[in-house]
Amino acid sequence: MNSEYKRKSFPRIEPQPWDIIFGDDADVDGLDLLSKILVYEPGKRIMPIDALTHPWFDELRDEGMVFPHGNLMPDLFNFS
């Protein structure tokens, strides 16, 4: 152990609501997913498969979804 190490303490910073950070017009589903991903304790964090099936990605699962250049979106998010 490093004998010159001095324990550091950091101030407690209260979390801020997402609407203060991103504004009132932020996407509700996007903020919900973000809040589930940015959880400090790994056991309480959203699982990757649950993140991919989150409603924020629903638009990517729509039949006929196309890229801006016109190509069809591949069937990446069909987990059935």
N, C-alpha and C positions, 0 to 999 in steps of 0.2 A: 504494500500500500504506500502511496505517496505521502511522505511525512509533511510536505508543504501544502497539502490539500486543505482548503478551508471550506467548510460547508456553506453553501449559498442558499439563501432563501429568496423566493420571488413573491411579489405581492399577489394577492388573490384578485383576479379580474373577473367581474361578473359578466356572464354572456349577454350579448346584445341581440335583440330580436332581428330576424332576417330582414324585415321591412325597413328597418333603420339603415341596414347595410346596403341592401339592393334597391330600396324604394318600393312604393306601393304597387307598381305595375309588374313586379317580378312574377314569374310563373309559379303558381301554387304547388303543382306537382314537382317541379324542379327543386323548389326549396324543401319540400318534404323529403325527396330523395337525398339531397345534400345533407340535411340534418340527420338522416339515418346512416350516411357514410362517415360523416365527421364525428364519430363517437369515440371517445378516448379509450374506453375499455373494449378490447377486441371481442370479448364474449357477448357484448351488447350491441355490437355493430351489425348492420344488415349483411346477410350472407350474399355472396356474389350472384348466385342464381336468382335470389329474391330481388336483387338490385336490377338484374336484366329483365325481370318480368314486371317491374314497377310500371305504373300507369304513365310515367313520363316518357317511356319508350313506345307507347301504344301506336303513335303515328308511324313508326317504322315497321309495324306489323300489318298495316293496312294493305289490302290487296291493291295492286296497281300503283303502289308508291314508286315514284321515279326520282332519280337524282336530278339536280338542276340542269344537267346537260341532256336529259331525256332518257337515259338508260334506266331500265327497271331495277329496283332495289333487290338484291339477292335475298333469299329466304333465310336470313341470319337469325331472326328472333322467333322462329316457330319452334317452340319447345314441346310440342305435343307429340 
